[in-house]
């Protein structure tokens, strides 16, 4: 599995020499304390430091919260006395007194609950065990990252006094060291192999507040000795490195000078374009001012027309109101006339109904009297017939002859 350096963990071969030496030298510092011990490397990252400790330790266990880091470590650093597993630095999955040495390099500043790391280290250490922990100096680190800004992976950074106080709450015996890049003059034998070295360190090498990093050796019991440690990497010819660095800077400077020349040429071209655009802009501004004047005049005329239209609309509204009032009056009169006509019509219809009723009554009387007259006519006819019969009777004739009987006719 390949891994990519993001700034959170160092990946061998993907960082510059100085950064690599900063990290690997801490494991060289701790390797002196790891001989024939059970060692826990908290925040082991890619595993290169755990492998360094395994050169002298009886057994080394590396833990890291990142699964990809553990996969990388297992693939690149397989050794019989070395193992890796995923675990949290603030909740170690090990019994009490499991290790003789616990190291945590550049881990504590990545944690929000960093005090748990110190407490857990104390818990898993066997009697006489030691805790070696490092962190960058907050003041120096802030200064070096002034341009790039804070490290996005850091949760809490320490100054010297705070770091010391935090460790002494759990470990009454704490020895603090500073870690710096220091210029030195190195005399090395040409023959290959490791040769013993005598080191001379001058006093007052640097103030604590100006240190790059702090590294502490902590224990619950008193410790003896606090030897300094000098790490001389294979690429330690500082003058040659500086010369190469100067060459790179000179090359970069030449590139930047060429870039500056091109930029100045482009700037001159842009100035010329700017001048032409300024002239065109001046013409455009004059035209715009003339147009604004015309627009202002047009706006004033529009206001006049709007006022005239408003007056005409007001007059029209008055006329419409008059028309509406007249229509209302005519409509009211028409409705009154219709009501009167309807009342008159109702009276005429009643009168006609009364006349019809009288006609019906008169017709009934005429019919009745006609029937009565007809019956009288019939009765008169009957009486005339009877009279005629009586007159014709011989008895009547005889009575009249003798002067008897009714006088008829």
C-alpha positions as CSV (number, residue, x, y, z in Angstrom):
1,X,0.0,0.0,0.0
2,X,1.3,3.5,-0.9
3,X,0.8,6.5,1.4
4,X,0.8,10.2,0.7
5,X,2.3,12.9,3.0
6,X,-0.4,15.3,4.0
7,X,1.3,17.1,6.8
8,X,-0.2,14.9,9.5
9,X,2.2,12.0,9.4
10,X,5.8,11.7,8.1
11,X,6.1,9.2,5.2
12,X,9.7,8.0,4.5
13,X,10.9,9.3,1.1
14,X,8.2,12.0,0.8
15,X,9.6,14.7,3.0
16,X,12.6,16.9,2.9
17,X,15.8,15.9,4.7
18,X,15.5,18.4,7.6
19,X,12.0,17.2,8.4
20,X,13.0,13.6,8.2
21,X,16.0,14.1,10.5
22,X,13.8,15.9,13.1
23,X,11.6,12.9,13.4
24,X,14.1,10.0,13.1
25,X,16.5,11.6,15.5
26,X,13.9,11.5,18.3
27,X,13.7,7.7,17.9
28,X,17.6,7.6,18.1
29,X,17.3,9.6,21.3
30,X,14.8,7.1,22.7
31,X,16.6,4.0,21.4
32,X,19.2,4.4,24.2
33,X,16.4,3.8,26.7
34,X,14.8,0.9,24.8
35,X,17.5,-1.7,25.3
36,X,16.0,-5.1,26.2
37,X,12.7,-3.5,27.1
38,X,9.0,-3.8,26.2
39,X,8.3,-0.7,24.2
40,X,5.0,1.0,23.1
41,X,5.2,3.6,20.3
42,X,2.0,5.7,20.6
43,X,1.1,7.4,17.3
44,X,3.6,5.3,15.4
45,X,2.4,6.6,12.0
46,X,4.1,4.8,9.1
47,X,6.1,2.6,11.5
48,X,9.7,3.7,10.7
49,X,10.3,4.9,14.3
50,X,9.0,1.6,15.8
51,X,11.4,-0.2,13.5
52,X,14.2,1.9,14.8
53,X,13.4,1.1,18.4
54,X,13.1,-2.6,17.6
55,X,16.8,-2.7,16.9
56,X,17.5,-2.6,20.6
57,X,14.2,-3.4,22.3
58,X,12.9,-6.9,23.3
59,X,9.5,-6.2,21.7
60,X,7.9,-3.1,20.2
61,X,4.2,-2.4,19.7
62,X,3.2,0.5,17.5
63,X,-0.3,1.9,17.6
64,X,-2.0,4.6,15.5
65,X,-5.6,5.8,15.1
66,X,-5.3,5.7,11.3
67,X,-6.1,2.4,9.6
68,X,-4.1,3.3,6.5
69,X,-1.0,4.0,8.6
70,X,-1.2,0.6,10.3
71,X,-1.5,-1.1,6.9
72,X,1.5,0.8,5.6
73,X,3.6,-0.1,8.7
74,X,2.7,-3.8,8.5
75,X,3.6,-3.9,4.8
76,X,7.0,-2.1,5.2
77,X,8.3,-3.1,8.6
78,X,7.7,-6.7,9.3
79,X,9.9,-8.0,12.1
80,X,9.5,-10.8,14.7
81,X,9.8,-8.4,17.7
82,X,7.6,-5.7,16.1
83,X,3.8,-5.5,15.7
84,X,1.3,-2.8,14.8
85,X,-2.4,-2.3,15.6
86,X,-5.0,0.4,15.3
87,X,-5.9,2.0,18.6
88,X,-6.5,5.4,20.3
89,X,-3.7,7.2,22.1
90,X,-6.1,8.3,24.8
91,X,-7.6,4.8,25.5
92,X,-4.9,2.2,25.2
93,X,-6.1,-1.3,24.8
94,X,-3.5,-2.8,27.1
95,X,-3.4,-4.0,30.8
96,X,-1.7,-2.0,33.5
97,X,2.1,-2.2,33.7
98,X,2.4,-3.8,30.2
99,X,5.4,-1.8,29.0
100,X,8.8,-0.7,30.3
101,X,9.0,2.3,27.9
102,X,6.3,4.4,26.2
103,X,7.2,6.9,23.5
104,X,4.8,9.5,21.9
105,X,6.6,11.8,19.5
106,X,4.6,14.7,18.0
107,X,1.3,13.2,19.1
108,X,0.1,15.1,22.1
109,X,-0.5,18.4,20.2
110,X,-2.9,16.5,17.9
111,X,-5.3,15.6,20.7
112,X,-8.1,17.5,22.3
113,X,-8.1,15.3,25.4
114,X,-4.3,15.3,25.5
115,X,-4.2,14.8,29.3
116,X,-5.6,11.3,28.8
117,X,-2.5,10.4,26.8
118,X,-0.3,11.2,29.8
119,X,-2.6,9.3,32.2
120,X,-2.8,6.3,30.0
121,X,1.0,6.2,29.6
122,X,1.4,6.2,33.3
123,X,-1.2,3.4,33.7
124,X,0.5,1.0,31.2
125,X,4.0,1.6,32.5
126,X,5.6,-1.0,34.7
127,X,7.4,0.1,37.9
128,X,10.6,1.8,36.9
129,X,9.2,2.5,33.4
130,X,9.8,5.7,31.5
131,X,7.6,7.9,29.2
132,X,9.3,9.9,26.5
133,X,7.2,12.5,24.8
134,X,7.9,15.4,22.5
135,X,6.0,18.4,21.1
136,X,6.8,21.6,19.2
137,X,7.5,24.9,21.0
138,X,4.3,26.9,20.6
139,X,6.0,30.2,20.4
140,X,8.6,29.2,17.9
141,X,6.2,27.1,15.8
142,X,3.8,30.1,15.5
143,X,6.6,32.3,14.3
144,X,7.8,29.8,11.6
145,X,4.2,29.3,10.4
146,X,3.4,32.9,10.4
147,X,3.0,33.0,6.6
148,X,1.2,29.6,6.1
149,X,-1.0,29.8,9.2
150,X,-1.6,27.3,12.0
151,X,-1.2,23.6,11.5
152,X,-4.7,22.3,10.7
153,X,-3.9,18.9,12.4
154,X,-2.9,20.5,15.8
155,X,-5.5,20.8,18.5
156,X,-3.4,22.1,21.4
157,X,0.2,23.4,21.3
158,X,2.4,23.9,24.4
159,X,4.8,26.4,25.7
160,X,7.6,25.2,28.0
161,X,6.0,25.9,31.4
162,X,2.6,24.4,30.5
163,X,4.2,21.3,29.0
164,X,6.3,20.7,32.1
165,X,3.4,21.3,34.5
166,X,1.1,18.9,32.5
167,X,3.7,16.1,32.7
168,X,4.5,16.6,36.4
169,X,0.9,16.1,37.4
170,X,1.3,12.4,36.5
171,X,5.1,11.9,36.6
172,X,6.9,13.6,39.6
173,X,10.3,13.0,38.0
174,X,10.5,14.7,34.6
175,X,13.6,15.7,32.7
176,X,13.1,18.2,29.9
177,X,15.4,18.5,26.8
178,X,15.3,21.0,23.9
179,X,15.6,19.7,20.3
180,X,17.2,22.1,17.8
181,X,18.9,22.1,14.4
182,X,22.4,23.2,15.4
183,X,25.4,24.0,13.3
184,X,28.5,21.9,14.1
185,X,31.9,20.9,12.9
186,X,32.1,17.1,12.4
187,X,35.3,15.1,12.2
188,X,34.5,11.6,10.9
189,X,36.9,8.8,9.9
190,X,36.9,7.9,6.3
191,X,36.6,4.2,7.0
192,X,33.1,2.7,6.9
193,X,31.3,1.5,10.0
194,X,30.3,3.0,13.3
195,X,33.0,4.6,15.3
196,X,32.9,6.0,18.8
197,X,32.5,9.7,19.0
198,X,33.5,12.4,21.4
199,X,31.1,15.3,21.6
200,X,31.8,18.7,22.9
201,X,28.8,20.9,23.6
202,X,29.4,24.5,24.5
203,X,27.3,25.9,27.4
204,X,24.4,28.2,26.9
205,X,23.6,26.8,23.5
206,X,20.2,28.4,23.3
207,X,17.3,29.8,25.4
208,X,14.4,27.4,26.3
209,X,11.8,29.7,24.8
210,X,13.7,29.7,21.4
211,X,13.8,25.9,21.1
212,X,12.3,24.2,18.1
213,X,10.9,21.3,20.1
214,X,10.6,20.0,23.7
215,X,11.2,16.4,24.5
216,X,10.7,15.0,28.0
217,X,11.7,11.8,29.8
218,X,9.2,11.1,32.5
219,X,9.1,8.5,35.3
220,X,7.3,7.8,38.5
221,X,10.6,7.1,40.2
222,X,13.8,9.1,40.4
223,X,16.1,8.8,37.4
224,X,19.9,9.1,37.2
225,X,21.7,11.1,34.5
226,X,20.4,13.3,31.7
227,X,23.0,12.9,28.9
228,X,22.7,15.1,25.9
229,X,22.2,13.4,22.5
230,X,23.7,14.5,19.2
231,X,22.3,13.0,16.0
232,X,24.5,13.4,13.0
233,X,22.6,12.3,9.9
234,X,24.3,10.9,6.8
235,X,23.6,14.1,4.9
236,X,25.4,16.2,7.5
237,X,27.8,18.3,5.4
238,X,26.1,21.6,6.3
239,X,28.3,23.8,4.1
240,X,27.8,21.6,1.1
241,X,24.1,21.5,1.7
242,X,24.1,25.3,2.1
243,X,26.0,25.7,-1.2
244,X,23.5,23.4,-2.9
245,X,20.7,25.4,-1.3
246,X,22.3,28.7,-2.5
247,X,22.5,27.2,-6.0
248,X,18.8,26.3,-5.9
249,X,18.0,29.8,-4.6
250,X,20.1,31.4,-7.4
251,X,18.3,29.2,-10.0
252,X,15.0,30.2,-8.5
253,X,16.1,33.9,-8.4
254,X,17.1,33.7,-12.1
255,X,13.7,32.2,-12.9
256,X,12.0,34.9,-10.8
257,X,14.1,37.6,-12.6
258,X,13.0,36.2,-15.9
259,X,9.5,36.1,-14.6
260,X,9.9,39.7,-13.4
261,X,11.2,40.8,-16.8
262,X,8.2,39.2,-18.5
263,X,5.9,40.6,-15.9
264,X,7.4,44.1,-16.5
265,X,6.9,43.7,-20.2
266,X,3.3,42.6,-19.7
267,X,2.9,45.5,-17.3
268,X,4.1,48.0,-19.9
269,X,1.7,46.4,-22.5
270,X,-1.1,46.6,-19.9
271,X,-0.3,50.3,-19.2
272,X,-0.5,51.0,-22.9
273,X,-3.8,49.1,-23.1
274,X,-4.9,51.0,-20.0
275,X,-4.1,54.4,-21.6
276,X,-6.1,53.5,-24.7
277,X,-8.9,52.2,-22.6
278,X,-8.8,55.4,-20.5
279,X,-9.1,57.6,-23.7
280,X,-12.0,55.4,-24.9
281,X,-13.5,55.6,-21.5
282,X,-13.2,59.4,-21.5
283,X,-15.1,59.5,-24.8
284,X,-17.6,57.1,-23.4
285,X,-18.0,59.3,-20.3
286,X,-18.6,62.4,-22.5
287,X,-21.2,60.5,-24.5
288,X,-22.7,59.2,-21.3
289,X,-22.9,62.7,-19.8
290,X,-24.6,64.0,-23.0
291,X,-27.0,61.0,-22.9
292,X,-27.6,61.7,-19.2
293,X,-28.6,65.3,-20.1
294,X,-31.0,64.1,-22.7
295,X,-32.3,61.6,-20.3
296,X,-32.8,64.3,-17.7
297,X,-34.7,66.4,-20.2
298,X,-36.8,63.4,-21.3
299,X,-37.4,62.7,-17.7
300,X,-38.7,66.2,-17.1
301,X,-41.0,66.0,-20.1
302,X,-42.2,62.6,-18.9
303,X,-43.1,64.2,-15.6
304,X,-45.0,66.9,-17.4
305,X,-46.9,64.4,-19.5
306,X,-47.6,62.3,-16.4
307,X,-49.0,65.4,-14.6
308,X,-51.1,66.2,-17.7
309,X,-52.3,62.6,-17.8
310,X,-53.1,62.7,-14.1
311,X,-55.2,65.9,-14.6
312,X,-57.0,64.4,-17.6
313,X,-57.6,61.2,-15.6
314,X,-59.1,63.3,-12.7
315,X,-61.4,65.2,-15.1
316,X,-62.4,61.9,-16.7
317,X,-63.1,60.4,-13.3
318,X,-65.4,63.5,-12.5
319,X,-67.2,63.1,-15.9
320,X,-67.6,59.4,-15.3
321,X,-69.0,60.1,-11.8
322,X,-71.5,62.6,-13.4
323,X,-72.5,60.1,-16.0
324,X,-72.9,57.5,-13.3
325,X,-75.0,59.8,-11.1
326,X,-77.3,60.7,-14.1
327,X,-77.7,57.0,-15.0
328,X,-78.6,56.3,-11.4
329,X,-81.2,59.1,-11.5
330,X,-82.7,57.9,-14.8
331,X,-82.7,54.3,-13.6
332,X,-84.4,55.4,-10.4
333,X,-87.0,57.3,-12.4
334,X,-87.5,54.4,-14.8
335,X,-87.9,52.0,-11.9
336,X,-90.5,54.4,-10.4
337,X,-92.4,54.7,-13.7
338,X,-92.3,50.9,-14.1
339,X,-93.7,50.5,-10.5
340,X,-96.5,53.1,-11.2
341,X,-97.3,51.4,-14.5
342,X,-97.3,48.0,-12.8
343,X,-99.7,49.4,-10.1
344,X,-102.0,51.0,-12.8
345,X,-101.9,47.8,-14.8
346,X,-102.8,45.8,-11.7
347,X,-105.8,48.2,-11.1
348,X,-106.9,47.9,-14.8
349,X,-106.6,44.1,-14.6
350,X,-108.8,44.2,-11.4
351,X,-111.3,46.5,-13.1
352,X,-111.4,44.2,-16.1
353,X,-111.8,41.3,-13.8
354,X,-114.7,43.1,-12.1
355,X,-116.3,43.9,-15.4
356,X,-115.9,40.4,-16.6
357,X,-117.5,39.2,-13.4
358,X,-120.5,41.7,-13.9
359,X,-120.8,40.6,-17.5
360,X,-120.9,37.0,-16.4
361,X,-123.5,37.9,-13.8
362,X,-125.6,39.9,-16.4
363,X,-125.3,37.1,-18.8
364,X,-126.6,34.7,-16.2
365,X,-129.5,37.1,-15.4
366,X,-130.3,37.4,-19.2
367,X,-130.2,33.7,-19.5
368,X,-132.4,33.2,-16.4
369,X,-134.9,35.8,-17.6
370,X,-134.9,34.4,-21.1
371,X,-135.7,31.0,-19.6
372,X,-138.4,32.7,-17.5
373,X,-139.8,34.5,-20.5
374,X,-139.9,31.3,-22.4
375,X,-141.7,29.6,-19.6
376,X,-144.2,32.4,-19.5
377,X,-144.7,32.2,-23.2
378,X,-145.3,28.5,-22.9
379,X,-147.7,29.1,-20.1
380,X,-149.6,31.8,-22.0
381,X,-149.9,29.6,-25.0
382,X,-151.3,26.9,-22.8
383,X,-153.8,29.4,-21.3
384,X,-154.8,30.7,-24.8
385,X,-155.3,27.2,-25.9
386,X,-157.5,26.5,-22.9
387,X,-159.4,29.6,-23.4
388,X,-160.1,28.8,-27.0
389,X,-161.2,25.4,-25.9
390,X,-163.5,26.8,-23.4
391,X,-164.9,29.3,-25.8
392,X,-165.5,26.6,-28.3
393,X,-167.3,24.4,-25.8
394,X,-171.1,24.0,-26.3
395,X,-171.7,24.4,-22.7
396,X,-170.1,27.7,-22.8
397,X,-172.1,28.7,-25.7
398,X,-175.3,27.5,-24.1
399,X,-174.4,29.4,-20.8
400,X,-173.7,32.6,-22.7
401,X,-177.0,32.1,-24.5
402,X,-178.9,32.1,-21.3
403,X,-176.7,34.6,-19.7
404,X,-174.8,32.2,-17.4
405,X,-171.1,31.5,-16.9
406,X,-168.1,33.7,-16.9
407,X,-167.7,36.4,-19.4
408,X,-164.7,35.7,-21.4
409,X,-163.2,38.0,-23.9
